[in-house]
Amino acid sequence: MSINRFKALEASQKRQPQTVNYPSDKISDYFGENVFDIGKMRSYLTEDAYKSVKKAMLEGHRIERNIADQIATAMKDWAMSKKVTHYTHWFQPLTGSTAEKHDAFFTPTEEGRAIEQFEGKLLIQQEPDASSFPNGGIRNTFEARGYTAWDPTSPAFIMGRTLCIPTIFISYTGEALDYKAPLLKALDAVDEAATDVCQYFDKNISRVRATLGWEQEYFLVDTALFNARPDLILSGRALVGHSPAKGQQLDDHYFGSIPERATAFMQDFETEAYRLGIPVTTRHNEVAPNQFECAPMFEEADLAVDHNLLLMDLLEKVASRHHFEVLLHEKPFAGLNGSGKHNNWSLGTNTGVNLLQPGKNPKTNLRFLTFLVNTIKGIHDYADVLRSSIASASNDHRLGANEAPPAIMSVFIGSQLSEMLDKIEKSIKAGKMTPEDKTALKLDIGKIPQLMLDNTDRNRTSPFAFTGNKFEFRAVGSTANCSQAMIAINTIMAKQLKAFKKSVDSRIAKGVKKDEAILKELQDLIKASKKIRFEGNGYGDEWVKEAEKRGLSNLKDTPRALTPMKTKAYVNLFESQGVLTKREIEARHDIELEAYTMKIQIEARILGDLCKTYITPAVIRYQTELLSNVKGLQDVLGANEAKKAGKVQIEIIKEISQHLEVIKTDVDKMVEERKKANKIANTEEKAFAYCDNVKPFIEDIRYHTDKLEQLVDDSYWPLPKLRELLFTK
């Protein structure tokens, strides 16, 4: 039974900020204290074991069994020194969240006692039951085996009294059943490709790693009010609820003073994050009421992904201590800004260079242009791959709304850089470059740092925007695992850079000087990718029309956004870089479609239940009171006078009846469409049926329930209203 609305309001209004206990006055004193990082390894491991694990972390070398035993013992000893009793392989199945199975360190002995034990074989590999995780047909029901394998590039950490060991998750037959395994492959592919290209400019570069800085947006709602909303509990968003008179239109919440309760919560979860080595440095109010954002320093992409998943878990756990619920859904409240997870991506070298940072001379700026232009070309060629990487039922509500980029993939680089690329495109003449051409180009290229000083603004309507020394992929949803976007971007870049290197080498082999060969190839890429560049307002209808003229895709919903996964180009991209096989891609396509269907199905069922068991009975009770009022007027005044005196009541009664009738009819139709869709065996056809035939009823029904909310006496309305959810301190 849901908590009574007014009791929930009363409980929420009595909340006081919680006291936060800090381990130390300085964050640096406890940062990473719950992480088995390089420093702790050095203290606990022998020299040979330390060198072996360091090579595995930095170069991907295999760890021998005897060394693994030493590492496992060291991990256990360190963990037990912090009162840890259990361990788990922590992995990222295709559910979109994380998974773990806890086992105790202790082992019974023959004497009837027990000892604490943890061997290398338990560290390196485990065999959890894979039967209930999404697999897309990769494994049969009778083949439940799945293996987790230790990822030494991401350090083990402690949550509560459990040692968590980051791992990949694969099937009995070796296919990836998670996000981490293909991410690591994509990062290796872009490392190899980018390092080869860097050799044109600096022979000292031997390694290139993708970096990621994510920005996590979320809403806070009081626990009591949350528990009085079945739709928030079960779907993560308010399926009904009229927009409050005051929302975000005054922009007074954005970057405003953070409420005390929210501040206490933030300080608490940040402390826990620091202990886990998550370098969270930024917190602020976002645009919508009760919406906030946090962001860390940049890290290597695989570790950044792990840290984001950890942080999402922390947000929810710590929130409960402060009587909050965290809403990570992309669009929990209609009419207000949704939540994204901006993925700021770049490439960094072992020499400390950001390859998307302009340099101080023509040579380093030519390197910058090389990676900038290749990124644009890669996104141009595989825009649909990028779109599919962010497709979900929840993100569909956000893309194209007032605060989010549209479903059309485009690249923003700023007017000055765009002019620079246009100049390069037009300035290089056919045939051999003259010394004058080279001098002119070098002078122009040398101006890039000065240009960038005045080119720091961001186009918030662009899904993929260059922001000075990185690209910001703004279209990623707040609930997403960053791996999906990172797998796509880094695989695209690996393929594009390899194609670039092959073409430049071919030009050089024909006698063209290196710099000229690079410039001529860049010129071709600039021409070929020009239509993906857009500097204007991505929210406007004009862009939709312009994008159509350019031949750019506009895949507005998830089933359509996932369709490119079936194409030869998509499969070739991932297979050619050794990231995903055709079978793994087909499985993921099936899993994504099934997840979409189930989420729409759940929302439709919740909405139907709300209408039948919450809203309709409450509205009828109020309507009955109005009818009693009209009848009372008739008894006192007579029929004719009562008709005049009760005119307003009668109109409201009629309006209520009209809305109730539409709701009843639409709910019944929605149920019938669900029944039809559920009979469809084909996963893709079923997803389209839910998208096109079931989902439209959800918004139609909402329109009428929201009208009723404005007609019915406040004391009768059974659910906390949006104004109460969003403006409770």
C-alpha atoms as one frame of an Amber mdcrd trajectory, in Angstrom:
protein
   0.000   0.000   0.000   1.412   3.386  -0.979   2.162   5.976   1.701  -0.631
   8.516   2.005   0.260  11.624   0.018  -0.176  14.084   2.861   1.686  11.918
   5.343   4.516  11.709   2.820   4.532  15.486   2.446   4.592  15.951   6.195
   7.480  13.500   6.569   9.493  15.164   3.821   9.034  18.633   5.314  10.449
  17.497   8.648  13.749  16.327   7.142  16.894  17.971   8.426  20.352  17.888
   6.791  22.377  14.897   7.977  25.745  15.365   9.664  28.658  14.211   7.514
  31.680  12.666   9.251  34.870  13.311   7.330  37.831  10.916   7.753  40.212
  13.890   7.608  40.272  17.597   6.900  42.246  16.926   3.702  40.850  14.834
   0.855  44.381  13.787  -0.095  44.709  11.961   3.267  42.043   9.396   2.394
  41.819   9.537  -1.414  42.003   5.969  -2.753  42.255   4.382   0.699  39.840
   1.613  -0.366  41.650   0.860  -3.649  44.396  -1.730  -4.158  46.343   0.615
  -6.396  49.949   0.661  -7.614  51.211   2.195  -4.371  49.646  -0.489  -2.188
  50.783  -3.212  -4.581  54.354  -2.037  -4.106  53.960  -2.383  -0.344  52.329
  -5.829  -0.389  53.942  -7.571  -3.401  57.369  -8.963  -4.077  59.416  -7.111
  -6.683  58.746  -9.784  -9.341  55.019  -9.800  -8.665  54.892  -6.002  -8.674
  56.689  -5.777 -12.031  54.447  -8.476 -13.515  51.172  -6.827 -12.527  52.463
  -3.420 -13.635  53.297  -4.838 -17.090  49.850  -6.394 -17.244  48.261  -3.051
 -16.382  50.314  -0.959 -18.795  51.089  -3.344 -21.642  48.545  -6.139 -21.379
  51.098  -8.844 -20.536  49.840 -12.167 -19.194  50.332 -12.892 -15.478  51.781
 -16.319 -14.635  49.953 -18.578 -12.172  52.615 -18.401  -9.420  52.588 -14.593
  -9.637  48.773 -14.601  -9.543  48.928 -16.563  -6.273  51.185 -13.892  -4.770
  48.887 -11.093  -5.955  45.791 -12.876  -4.607  47.418 -13.363  -1.192  48.507
  -9.736  -1.120  45.004  -8.541  -2.053  43.496 -10.712   0.668  45.957  -9.524
   3.327  45.365  -5.887   2.427  41.588  -6.344   2.347  41.519  -8.210   5.662
  43.557  -5.418   7.259  40.487  -3.286   6.494  38.065  -5.839   8.038  36.954
  -7.311   4.697  35.448 -10.819   4.898  34.277 -11.520   1.322  35.378 -11.043
  -2.267  33.507 -10.798  -5.560  34.187 -10.597  -9.274  32.567  -7.276 -10.195
  31.401  -7.220 -13.820  29.170  -5.399 -16.283  26.575  -7.716 -17.865  24.350
  -6.533 -20.694  21.670  -5.423 -18.243  23.307  -1.980 -18.214  24.236  -2.181
 -14.520  26.847  -4.143 -12.577  26.730  -7.635 -11.074  28.478  -9.418  -8.226
  28.398 -12.720  -6.329  30.065 -12.603  -2.904  32.192 -15.454  -1.528  33.864
 -15.606   1.882  37.631 -15.821   2.258  37.333 -18.458   4.939  37.920 -22.170
   4.213  37.023 -24.939   6.738  39.898 -27.130   7.925  40.003 -30.799   8.928
  40.254 -29.804  12.577  36.799 -28.253  12.427  38.198 -24.740  12.346  38.677
 -22.344   9.428  41.365 -20.286   7.736  41.213 -17.283   5.420  42.335 -18.251
   1.930  42.326 -16.669  -1.529  44.264 -18.268  -4.382  45.375 -17.016  -7.770
  42.886 -19.236  -9.599  40.033 -17.514  -7.748  41.459 -14.108  -8.611  42.003
 -14.757 -12.311  38.822 -16.613 -13.228  35.459 -17.602 -11.803  32.392 -19.355
 -13.143  29.166 -17.593 -12.140  25.856 -18.899 -13.448  25.205 -17.039 -16.720
  21.678 -18.334 -17.277  19.748 -15.266 -16.124  21.821 -12.561 -17.801  20.890
 -11.225 -21.259  22.698 -13.200 -23.958  20.748 -12.605 -27.172  20.807 -16.281
 -28.104  24.570 -16.697 -27.680  24.074 -19.510 -25.194  21.409 -22.175 -24.719
  19.486 -22.639 -21.471  21.359 -25.877 -20.782  24.709 -24.076 -21.235  24.587
 -21.791 -18.204  28.322 -21.411 -17.888  29.824 -17.984 -18.072  33.290 -16.945
 -17.019  34.515 -13.817 -15.305  38.176 -13.005 -15.919  40.230 -10.485 -13.936
  40.964  -7.138 -15.587  44.276  -6.015 -14.030  44.042  -2.604 -15.742  41.323
  -1.616 -13.256  42.357  -1.896  -9.585  40.416  -3.911  -7.015  38.468  -1.914
  -4.434  36.469  -2.350  -1.249  32.730  -1.752  -0.936  31.465  -2.320   2.583
  33.231  -5.476   3.748  33.708  -6.963   0.285  36.772  -6.903  -1.972  35.538
  -6.145  -5.516  37.688  -7.380  -8.406  36.839  -5.794 -11.799  36.436  -8.469
 -14.470  35.207  -9.145 -17.964  32.317 -11.587 -18.507  32.307 -14.084 -21.365
  30.243 -17.091 -22.398  31.308 -20.739 -22.315  32.134 -20.427 -26.021  34.162
 -17.223 -25.576  31.756 -14.500 -26.751  31.549 -11.282 -24.753  28.495 -11.076
 -22.500  29.409  -7.684 -21.088  30.474  -4.147 -21.955  34.023  -4.284 -20.590
  35.497  -6.964 -22.876  34.690  -5.129 -26.146  35.664  -1.809 -24.568  39.150
  -3.113 -23.793  39.430  -4.417 -27.363  38.308  -1.067 -28.796  40.865   0.756
 -26.649  43.614  -1.572 -27.839  42.561  -1.005 -31.454  42.630   2.788 -31.188
  45.942   2.615 -29.296  47.572   0.711 -32.145  46.071   2.862 -34.912  46.738
   6.225 -33.249  50.285   5.283 -32.254  51.083   4.410 -35.875  49.797   7.803
 -37.055  51.724   9.593 -34.277  54.949   8.181 -35.699  54.637  10.745 -38.519
  55.151  13.463 -35.914  57.032  12.040 -32.912  58.952   8.746 -32.791  58.927
   8.834 -28.973  55.187   8.134 -28.864  54.723   4.419 -28.168  51.248   4.369
 -26.636  47.975   6.256 -27.065  45.103   5.911 -24.626  41.570   7.207 -24.958
  40.577   9.455 -22.064  37.090  10.084 -20.744  35.622  12.729 -18.494  31.952
  12.095 -17.820  29.392  14.502 -16.329  26.631  12.738 -14.404  23.253  14.464
 -14.045  20.548  13.283 -11.648  17.443  14.323  -9.696  16.877  14.071  -5.932
  13.436  13.248  -4.533  12.461  12.777  -0.902  12.083   9.086  -0.029   8.592
   9.419   1.449   7.258  11.179  -1.651   9.050   8.695  -3.903   7.422   5.771
  -2.072   3.998   7.331  -2.676   4.579   7.236  -6.463   4.391   3.681  -7.899
   5.438   5.002 -11.305   8.706   6.422  -9.932   9.404   3.217  -8.018   8.829
   0.875 -10.957   9.784   2.915 -14.026  12.028   5.689 -12.733   9.836   8.447
 -14.172   6.554  10.195 -13.416   4.093   8.749 -15.932   1.447  11.257 -14.842
   1.617  14.708 -13.321   0.850  18.211 -14.488   3.839  20.530 -14.865   4.123
  22.967 -11.932   3.349  26.627 -12.583   6.931  27.432 -11.679   9.391  25.043
 -13.235  12.734  26.047 -14.683  11.604  29.052 -16.708  13.280  31.577 -14.395
  16.645  29.764 -14.613  17.004  30.425 -10.896  18.059  26.892  -9.957  20.915
  26.580 -12.464  24.250  27.125 -10.673  22.273  28.499  -7.728  22.932  27.965
  -4.041  22.774  24.227  -3.298  20.100  23.371  -0.669  21.476  22.220   2.702
  20.061  18.692   2.532  21.439  18.226  -0.977  24.815  19.620   0.081  25.054
  17.183   2.994  24.217  14.311   0.649  26.800  15.467  -1.901  29.522  15.797
   0.707  28.751  12.301   1.953  28.818  10.557  -1.422  31.886  12.527  -2.501
  33.719  11.299   0.608  32.831   7.712  -0.309  33.890   8.377  -3.906  37.277
   9.737  -2.809  37.890   6.620  -0.728  37.339   4.606  -3.907  39.760   6.763
  -5.882  37.044   8.479  -7.931  38.370  12.012  -8.559  35.057  13.890  -8.296
  35.842  17.593  -8.411  32.650  19.361  -9.532  29.136  19.669  -8.118  26.370
  22.124  -8.989  22.655  22.669  -9.453  21.418  21.839 -12.926  18.645  23.601
 -14.845  15.543  21.831 -13.520  14.431  22.057  -9.873  16.027  19.331  -7.711
  18.388  18.421 -10.580  22.128  18.281  -9.941  25.393  17.308 -11.600  28.761
  15.944 -10.561  31.891  15.433 -12.636  35.407  14.037 -12.087  38.835  14.718
 -13.519  39.664  13.005 -16.834  40.910   9.405 -16.610  41.779   6.623 -19.026
  38.495   5.493 -20.544  38.275   1.985 -19.052  38.895   3.223 -15.509  36.565
   6.191 -16.035  33.771   3.799 -17.050  34.285   1.696 -13.923  34.292   4.821
 -11.780  31.049   6.083 -13.318  29.284   2.787 -12.627  30.631   2.839  -9.078
  29.468   6.402  -8.610  25.934   5.630  -9.814  25.824   2.835  -7.238  27.182
   5.180  -4.555  24.615   7.868  -5.386  21.763   5.488  -4.658  23.298   3.937
  -1.537  24.330   7.210   0.085  21.039   8.899  -0.849  19.110   6.469   1.357
  21.119   7.678   4.385  19.783  11.174   3.694  16.187  10.069   3.007  16.573
  10.802  -0.699  16.011   8.740  -3.809  18.221   9.413  -6.819  16.472   9.476
 -10.194  18.908   8.674 -13.007  16.191   8.342 -15.674  16.812  10.565 -18.701
  13.402  12.256 -18.449  11.761  11.685 -15.071   9.521  14.762 -15.331   7.739
  15.910 -18.481   8.192  19.559 -19.373  11.499  19.861 -17.503  15.076  19.249
 -18.516  16.102  15.637 -18.576  19.430  14.209 -17.484  22.374  13.306 -19.669
  25.843  11.966 -19.163  28.147  14.028 -21.340  31.127  11.952 -22.447  34.179
  14.162 -22.954  36.562  12.114 -25.093  40.124  12.664 -26.201  43.360  10.790
 -26.977  46.503  11.111 -24.883  50.029   9.787 -25.471  52.658   8.245 -23.216
  54.632  11.487 -23.688  51.888  13.520 -22.012  50.400  15.019 -25.192  46.672
  15.499 -25.777  46.295  14.781 -29.488  43.246  17.069 -29.689  45.088  20.006
 -28.129  46.562  22.531 -30.605  50.323  22.994 -30.230  52.737  25.911 -30.437
  54.109  25.382 -33.940  52.986  24.189 -37.402  54.282  20.646 -36.825  52.314
  20.009 -33.649  49.289  21.773 -35.127  49.436  19.525 -38.180  49.237  16.589
 -35.776  46.250  18.252 -34.084  44.517  18.788 -37.444  45.219  15.175 -38.381
  43.352  13.826 -35.372  40.622  16.483 -35.526  39.815  15.834 -39.186  39.997
  12.057 -38.817  37.548  12.230 -35.918  35.116  14.250 -38.031  35.492  11.827
 -40.947  34.946   8.826 -38.699  31.760  10.303 -37.246  30.616  11.204 -40.757
  31.042   7.644 -42.014  29.569   5.965 -38.936  27.027   8.460 -37.601  24.399
   5.725 -37.362  26.777   3.595 -35.277  27.160   6.496 -32.868  23.377   6.969
 -32.748  22.777   3.294 -32.011  25.242   3.443 -29.109  22.975   5.833 -27.176
  19.611   4.298 -28.067  17.297   3.372 -25.194  13.648   3.717 -24.254  14.495
   6.289 -21.593  16.842   8.357 -23.780  14.157   8.574 -26.484  12.227  10.915
 -24.180  15.200  13.282 -23.966  16.797  13.439 -27.413  15.486  16.407 -29.326
  13.867  18.018 -26.281  14.742  21.514 -25.125  17.938  20.595 -23.319  19.272
  17.687 -25.377  20.755  17.280 -28.839  18.498  15.918 -31.567  18.637  12.336
 -32.818  20.482  13.665 -35.887  24.222  13.134 -35.443  26.324  16.174 -36.371
  29.696  17.650 -35.393  30.321  21.176 -34.114  33.883  22.558 -34.195  33.281
  26.306 -34.009  33.250  28.886 -36.777  36.979  29.667 -36.709  38.147  26.072
 -36.971  35.499  25.474 -39.604  36.872  28.384 -41.627  40.361  26.919 -41.227
  39.243  23.560 -42.620  37.448  25.277 -45.494  40.638  27.166 -46.286  42.708
  23.982 -46.316  40.124  22.315 -48.524  40.322  25.106 -51.124  43.967  26.112
 -50.863  45.732  22.897 -51.849  45.894  22.757 -55.623  45.868  19.600 -57.660
  49.323  18.246 -58.368  52.495  19.018 -56.452  52.453  21.794 -53.839  54.633
  24.802 -54.528  56.939  26.206 -51.840  54.580  29.208 -51.628  51.618  26.871
 -50.934  53.532  25.152 -48.160  54.623  28.434 -46.563  51.113  29.879 -46.664
  49.621  26.751 -45.139  52.240  26.563 -42.407  51.557  30.173 -41.487  47.829
  29.515 -41.277  48.266  26.278 -39.342  50.581  28.066 -36.934  47.750  30.459
 -36.043  45.530  27.736 -34.570  46.429  28.344 -30.886  45.553  32.036 -31.286
  42.293  31.114 -32.987  41.397  28.716 -30.197  41.652  31.454 -27.569  38.469
  32.970 -28.960  36.824  29.688 -29.884  36.000  28.177 -26.510  32.198  28.429
 -26.585  30.204  25.219 -26.762  27.221  24.533 -28.963  24.858  22.876 -26.494
  22.554  21.783 -29.292  25.235  19.633 -30.943  25.418  15.946 -30.050  29.176
  15.821 -30.797  30.958  19.100 -30.157  34.630  20.047 -30.115  35.290  22.039
 -26.948  38.902  23.190 -27.177  40.885  20.011 -26.485  38.297  17.242 -26.594
  35.021  16.189 -28.163  31.943  16.241 -25.965  29.428  13.540 -26.846  26.387
  15.194 -25.278  23.738  12.754 -26.429  24.644   9.953 -23.994  21.835   9.258
 -21.526  22.192   9.536 -17.751  21.401   5.840 -17.117  23.793   4.589 -19.796
  26.951   2.608 -19.293  29.608   4.882 -20.821  31.153   1.785 -22.418  28.550
   1.758 -25.181  29.550   5.193 -26.450  33.259   4.579 -25.833  33.214   1.268
 -27.738  31.618   3.012 -30.712  33.860   6.118 -30.762  37.142   4.285 -30.271
  36.340   1.561 -32.790  35.342   4.185 -35.352  38.583   6.079 -34.718  40.707
   2.941 -34.978  39.273   2.095 -38.390  39.499   5.664 -39.659  43.098   6.182
 -38.512  44.199   2.922 -40.094  42.599   3.977 -43.389  44.304   7.378 -43.107
  47.717   5.809 -42.468  47.347   3.435 -45.412  46.415   6.258 -47.773  49.201
   8.596 -46.613  51.782   5.807 -46.883  50.559   5.145 -50.421  51.096   8.802
 -51.340  54.567   8.786 -49.787  55.451   5.614 -51.698  54.654   7.517 -54.899
  57.233  10.190 -54.058  55.074  12.785 -52.271  56.755  14.418 -49.256  55.330
  13.379 -45.878  53.779  16.732 -44.852  52.327  17.240 -48.300  50.924  13.707
 -48.327  49.268  14.313 -44.947  47.820  17.663 -46.049  46.455  16.277 -49.299
  44.833  13.387 -47.467  43.341  15.797 -44.933  41.987  17.876 -47.781  40.198
  14.821 -49.193  38.794  13.942 -45.761  37.581  17.517 -45.169  35.707  17.460
 -48.487  34.254  14.016 -47.892  32.979  14.783 -44.368  31.722  18.339 -44.798
  28.026  17.528 -44.543  28.351  16.249 -40.942  29.644  19.643 -39.750  26.973
  21.999 -38.438  27.449  25.245 -36.522  23.830  26.293 -36.010  20.900  25.536
 -33.702  20.365  21.784 -33.576  16.993  22.248 -31.845  15.373  24.142 -34.713
  13.021  22.679 -37.314  15.224  24.252 -39.969  18.043  21.864 -39.054  15.770
  18.854 -39.471  14.989  19.997 -43.014  18.622  20.886 -43.738  19.844  17.537
 -42.390  17.414  15.721 -44.658  18.788  17.653 -47.647  22.310  16.646 -46.624
  21.300  13.009 -46.406  21.849  12.716 -42.660  19.851  10.125 -40.726  17.211
  11.127 -38.209  16.532   7.942 -36.248  14.047   9.240 -33.681  13.307   6.115
 -31.655  15.241   3.124 -30.391  13.969   0.361 -32.704  14.891   2.487 -35.739
  18.170   3.635 -34.194  19.189  -0.003 -33.701  18.417  -1.004 -37.294  21.951
  -0.118 -38.555  23.304  -2.938 -36.374  22.053  -5.348 -39.026  24.025  -3.753
 -41.866  27.239  -5.088 -43.391  28.991  -1.765 -42.718  28.246  -1.997 -38.999
  29.428  -5.599 -38.738  32.531  -4.907 -40.825  33.488  -1.958 -38.624  33.588
  -3.994 -35.426  34.859  -7.246 -36.919  37.689  -5.524 -38.797  38.980  -4.022
 -35.539  38.577  -7.249 -33.562  36.086  -5.648 -31.170  32.866  -7.612 -31.755
  31.960 -10.573 -33.933  28.857 -10.740 -36.099  27.309 -13.164 -33.625  27.991
 -10.826 -30.703  26.498  -7.883 -32.625  23.367  -9.862 -33.486  23.022 -10.830
 -29.826  23.354  -7.229 -28.672  20.811  -6.070 -31.226  18.378  -8.639 -29.877
  19.113  -7.705 -26.238  18.638  -3.966 -26.843  15.333  -4.526 -28.620  14.083
  -6.827 -25.892  15.052  -4.323 -23.191  13.212  -1.577 -25.085  10.075  -3.709
 -25.380  10.080  -4.635 -21.705  10.505  -1.034 -20.562   7.569   0.198 -22.661
   5.555  -2.811 -21.520   6.281  -2.035 -17.863   5.350   1.639 -18.292   2.098
   0.733 -20.031   1.142  -1.702 -17.291   2.008   0.760 -14.519  -0.001   3.525
 -16.182  -2.987   1.237 -16.630  -2.859   0.266 -12.953  -2.502   3.899 -11.833
  -5.517   4.923 -13.867  -7.686   2.037 -12.667  -6.753   1.832  -8.990  -5.508
   5.304  -8.034  -6.738   8.088 -10.285 -10.196   6.926 -11.431 -11.467   5.983
  -7.917 -10.177   9.263  -6.439 -11.731  11.314  -9.243 -15.056   9.517  -8.922
 -15.102  10.237  -5.183 -14.673  13.932  -5.917 -17.256  13.782  -8.684 -19.670
  12.150  -6.230 -19.165  15.059  -3.834 -19.983  17.499  -6.627 -23.106  15.513
  -7.479 -24.134  15.607  -3.815 -23.613  19.349  -3.831 -25.820  19.795  -6.908
 -28.481  17.505  -5.412 -28.376  19.530  -2.177 -28.891  22.746  -4.141 -31.909
  21.197  -5.825 -33.384  20.194  -2.466 -32.954  23.717  -1.098 -33.468  25.939
  -4.151 -35.513  23.819  -6.499 -34.503  22.474  -9.897 -34.497  25.747 -11.851
 -32.540  27.817  -9.310 -30.179  24.917  -8.624 -29.369  24.708 -12.327 -28.147
  28.314 -12.240 -26.422  28.109  -8.846 -24.708  24.814  -9.665 -23.581  25.717
 -13.176 -19.860  25.485 -12.348 -20.247  22.179 -10.520 -22.220  20.692 -13.421
 -19.591  21.798 -15.958 -16.813  20.246 -13.871 -18.839  17.021 -13.543 -19.198
  16.882 -17.328 -15.505  17.614 -17.929 -14.488  14.925 -15.460 -16.776  12.422
 -17.154 -15.320  13.227 -20.570 -11.723  12.750 -19.411 -12.561   9.572 -17.499
 -14.272   8.156 -20.571 -11.220   8.830 -22.778  -8.862   7.371 -20.163 -10.973
   4.210 -19.825 -11.189   3.819 -23.596  -7.476   4.447 -24.157  -6.374   2.140
 -21.357  -8.515  -0.638 -22.818  -7.100  -0.002 -26.304  -3.552   0.074 -24.920
  -4.112  -3.288 -23.215  -5.395  -4.773 -26.477  -2.365  -3.460 -28.383  -0.088
  -4.966 -25.745  -1.820  -8.317 -26.123  -1.336  -8.174 -29.892   2.317  -7.199
 -29.552   2.986  -9.933 -27.005   1.920 -12.564 -29.534   4.643 -11.472 -31.972
   7.542 -13.914 -31.878  10.077 -11.813 -33.768  11.968  -9.563 -31.320  12.374
  -6.669 -33.745   8.757  -6.721 -34.922   7.587  -6.794 -31.315   9.744  -3.767
 -30.445   8.294  -1.831 -33.378   4.771  -2.826 -32.334   5.360  -1.480 -28.833
   6.967   1.668 -30.222   4.334   2.484 -32.833   1.135   0.993 -31.367   1.488
   0.928 -27.566   3.731   3.857 -26.677   1.484   6.591 -28.235  -1.289   5.707
 -25.760   0.993   6.473 -22.813   1.255  10.164 -23.680  -2.391  10.409 -24.728
  -3.560   8.986 -21.403  -1.191  11.277 -19.548  -2.755  14.321 -21.215  -6.166
  13.458 -19.769  -4.936  12.467 -16.293  -3.069  15.770 -16.084  -6.266  17.626
 -17.023  -8.070  15.795 -14.224  -5.348  16.808 -11.761  -6.266  20.438 -12.467
 -10.002  19.797 -12.035 -10.050  17.667  -8.888  -9.916  19.023  -5.344  -6.294
  18.868  -4.147  -7.281  16.854  -1.069  -8.631  14.064  -3.280  -5.605  13.677
  -5.572  -3.896  10.404  -4.565  -0.341  10.982  -5.830   2.297  13.543  -4.809
   2.247  16.276  -7.441   5.283  17.401  -9.396   5.381  20.701  -7.520   5.672
  18.693  -4.297   8.297  16.299  -5.626  10.445  19.070  -7.065  10.204  21.823
  -4.488  10.404  19.941  -1.186  13.492  21.063   0.723
